[in-house]
């Protein structure tokens, strides 16, 4: 495989000072009327009139069985009446699956935008102004958005975000997505909202990535009600299973087959094995297990050459792939050959075939059977 193209670094947005506390980073600067607000907050805290809910929040944070400690500084909780701030529990940020989700999404964005010479390093800081999201959506949807290319003012950034998010909503709403983000939350660098948005885009556009399943985070919510601060913990689900996320808008006959007629599955598998062996036998190859023998992509590539009656140069794929990436390359290359042959882009992802997902493999082979069943 050829070396990945070099990427030049982008200009980094202004970062906040390290000494700012955690909620300050998330909620933004609330320095307006700082002195007056500090006096008000101290009076509330000194008066002892703290709600039971706030006490529960403190106990939950400080309890020995829950080592999560959140440093809530007075400056960070200068909220208007009925205003709230949210933050991710620090322990959740250290969860390996949460870290993996962020890494997978960042790598995906950078791969999509490699020709734009854009490199994302931190989701909150690099996506909040709408510039990267604009480029990402334009690339994924193959359309041009009517927005200013570069804008530094907050009003201009929010106007761009509004246009981008409206385009996203037009794509997602018909497929039943619940919108869990808005202009203010994205521009406010709310990581939860940004992750919900990116997971939805990656799933909708069938990104060639595998999102970690069942990723949830604990979120601390601080509200101000009748002059009192109330702190609660809620669990926020970011991903479910791959099948559930993909099935949100794309169920087909194979979903029905697996869910309601598993007894007929062996009949389908037998028919597909007969079909592929009819052609692979010409190379003295034989398939007995659909789940495993197509997982490295080699048989898929060779099968396409046989069906379309051409020789596939060996330097275009790995004849004896060893790594996961090499196998994904082979399956992706086979998918390209299928599209060149007039088939639609497979519903399955290369990663799913490599990971021995039987339903994905059956979908790919059935598409070939439908088009080439009469080819000798």
N, C-alpha and C positions, 0 to 999 in steps of 0.2 A: 504493500500500500504506500502511496506517496506521502511524503511528510506534510503535516498540517501547515497551512499558510501562516506566515507571521502576522501577528496582530499588533497594531500600534496602540499605545495606551491612550485613553480618552482623558480629557480635562476632568479632574475630580471636583465634584460639588463641594462647597464649603462645609466642613465638618465642625460639629460642636465640640467645645472643650471637654476634656476628659473629666474635669472635676464636677461637671454638671451631674446631678443625680439621675437615677434611672427613669423615674417618671417624667423628669424634665426633658430628657431626650425624646420620650415617646409623645408627650403631650404638647411639646412646643414651649416657647418662652412665654411666660405670663408675667412679665416684669411690669406691665401697666398697673398703676396704682399699687405698687408693691408695698409701700409702707403702710398704707391704710388697710390693705388686705392682711398683712402680717398681724397687725393689731387685732383685727376682727377674728382671725383664726386663733390667736393665742387666748383671746377672751373666751372663745367657744371651748377650747381645750381645758383652760383653767377652771371653767365653771363646773366641770364634771358632768354636764348634761350631754352625755354621749349615748347614742342609741344602742339598743341591744345588738342590732345588726353590726354596728361598728365593733362592738366588743367581740362578737363572734368572729369577725374578720381578723381582729388582733390575735385572738386565741388560736385561730386556724393557722395563722402565720407563725406564731411562736410555739405552738404545741410540739412537744418532744417527738411525737409520732409523725409529725409533718415538719421536716427540717427546713422547709422553705422560709427564708427570711427576706422580707422586702423592706428596704429602707425608705420610708415615706417621709420626706422632708417637708416642713411647712411651706416652703416656696413652691413645691410641686403640687400642693393641694389647694391652691388659691382659686377655688372654683366659684363661678357664678351660681346662683340658686338654680337647681335642677340640672346643672351641668355635670358631666361625668368624664372621667379619664379611664382608659384601659391600658394594661400592660401585661406582657407575658411573664408568668412566674419564672424566675431565673433558673429553677431546676428543670423546667420544661425546655428551656433553651439548650440545656446540656444533654437532652435526650438524643441518642444516636440516630434514631429514625427522623427526628426533626431536623438535625443537621444534614442528614442524607437528602431529605426533601429539598432543602435550600440549595445544596450543592448540585443536585440533579437539575433543578430549574435554572440555576445560573449557567451551568454548562450548556443546557439546551438553548437559552437565549443567545449565548455567545456563538454557538454553532450556527444558529439561524441568521445572525447579523454579522457573520465573519466578513462578508463582502462590504459591509458598511464600515468596517474597521472600528467597530464599537466593542468595548470590553466592559462587561458588568462585573463588579467585584462585590458590591453590597446592595441588596435589593432595595432597602429603604432609601438610601442616599442616591441611587442611580436611576430609580424609576419614578420618583415622586413628582417630577416636573412635566411628565408626559412625553418627553422627547424620545426616550427609548421605547416606551409603549407604542408610540406612533409608528416608529420604524418596524417594530415587531409585528404589529397588526397588518401593516402594509405588505410586509413580506409574506406572512401566513395567508392572508386573504387575497393576495395579488391584486390590490387596489390602491389607489392614491387618495389620501385624505386631504381635504382642503383646509389646511392649517398652516400657520406661520412656522417656518423651519426652526427658528431659534427665538426664544423669548425669555427675558430675564425677570420681568415683573411678575409679581404674584398673580395679578389679574390675568395677564397673558397666559401664564402657565395653567391656571384653572380653566380658562377658555379652551385651551388646547386639550386638556384632560376631558372636559365636557364633550368635545367633539369625538375624541377617541373612544370614550366609554359609551357614548350613544351608539357608535358603530359596533362596539362589542355586544351591547345589549340587543341590537337588531339581529345579530347572529345567534345569540344564545337563547333568548326568550322563547322562540318557537320550539326549542328542544327541551323545555321544561326546567331550565336552570334557575335556581333561586339566586338572585343578585345580592351578594353579601359585601358589597363595596360601593363607594360613591366618590365624588370628586374630593370632598373634604377629607375623607379617611385616607385616600391615596396620597393627596398632597400633604396631609399631616404625617406621612411616613408611618402609617399604621401597618405593621408587618403582617398582621392577621388578614387584613383586607387585601393586601398585595398578594399574599399567598393564595387566598381564595380565587382571586382573579387569574393568576397564572395557572393554577391547577385546572380551572375551567377552560382556559385557552388551550393548554396542552392536551386536554382530553378531547375537546371539540375538534381540534385539527389533527388528532391522532399522531401526536408527536412521537418520533422514534425513540422513546425513552421509557423506562419503567419507574413509575412513581412508587415509592415505598407505601405499603398499605397500612391502613388503620393508624394514621398519624393524628394524634390529638395533643392539645396543649392546655395547660391550666392558665386561665386568664384572671387577673385581679382587676375588679371593677370598683372604682372609687366614685361615689356620687355625693352630691350635696343636696340635702332635703331639709327644709325649714331651718337652715343655718347649721345643720349637723352633717358631719362626714360619715358616710356609710360605706363599708368595705365588704365586698362579697367575692367568692371564688366561683367561677363557672368553667366547665370543660368545653372546649371548642374543637370540633372534629374537622380536620383539614382534608383527609382522604379516607375513603372506605376501601373496598376491594377493587382491583382493576376491572373485574367483570361487571360490578355494579356501576362503576363510573362510566365505562364504555357503553354498558347496556342502557344508560340513561336515555339515549336517543337512537340506539342502533340494535334493536333485537331482530333476529331473523329466524329462518327455519331451523337452524342448528340450535338456537336457544330453546326452541320448542321441543326439538328432538331430545336434547339432554334433560330437559325439565319434565317432560310428560310422556316420552316414548323411548326410554333407555333400552327397551327390549329390541327395538329396531336398529339400534346403533351398530350391532355386529353385521347386519345386512348391508348397511351403508359402507362400512369399513371393508367388507369383503369385495364389494363392487369396485371400490376405488383401488384396492390392491390389485385386482385383476386388470384394471385399466392401466396403471403405471407399469406393471410388469410386462404387459404386452409390448411396451416400447423399451423399457430398460433392459429386457432380455436380449435386445439387439447388441448390447454392450456386455453381455454375459453378467449382468447385474440383476439381483432379485430382492424384492422387498417383502418382508414378512411382518414387520412392526411399523405401522405408520407413525406411532408416537415418537420413536427414536431415530429412525433411519433417514428422516428428512430434516432433523434438527440442526445439522451442520451446514445445510444449504447445498452440498455437493450434488446430491441426486436431483434437487430442484433445478439447478443450472443445467445439468446434463439432460434432464427430461425436456426442458424448454428447447434445447438444441435439436433433440430428436423430433419433437412435435413440429417445430418450424423448419426442420430439414437444413440446419446449418451447423458448422463446427464452431464451438465456443473456444477461443484462444485460451490456453491454460494460464497465461499471465494475467487474465482478467479476474481470476478468483483463486482461492486457496484449495488445492486438490486434497490436502491433508491438514485441515485447520486444527489448531491446537487451543487457541484462546477463544474466549467468549466474543471478543471484538472481531476476530477473523470469521467466526461463524455468522455473526450478524452481517458482516460485509457480504458473505456469500448469499445469504437469504435476501438481503437488500438488492443485490445484483440480479438475482433471479426475478425479483419483483419488477425491476426495470425491464428485463427481457419480456415479461408478461405484458407490461404496458406497451412496449414496442410492438408486440404482436396483436394489439388491439383490445386487450382486456382492460377493465377498469382497475384503478389502484386497489390492491387487496385490502379488505377490511382489517385483516389481521396485521399485527405489527411484527417486524422481523424478530424482535426480542422475545415475543410470545412463542414463536415457532422454535427458536433456539432453546427456550426454557421448557420445552416438551409439553406445551399446552395443546392438548389433542383437538379441542374445538377450533383453535386457530389453524392448525395443520389441515384439518378436514375442510375448512372453508376454502383454503388455498387450492387444495387438490380438486375439490368439487367444481370450482370455477374453471380449472383446466379440463376436467371431464366434460363439462357443459359445452365448451368450445371445440374440443378436439376428439370427442368420443367416436367420430366416424373416420378419423385419420388412421390409415394403415401403417 
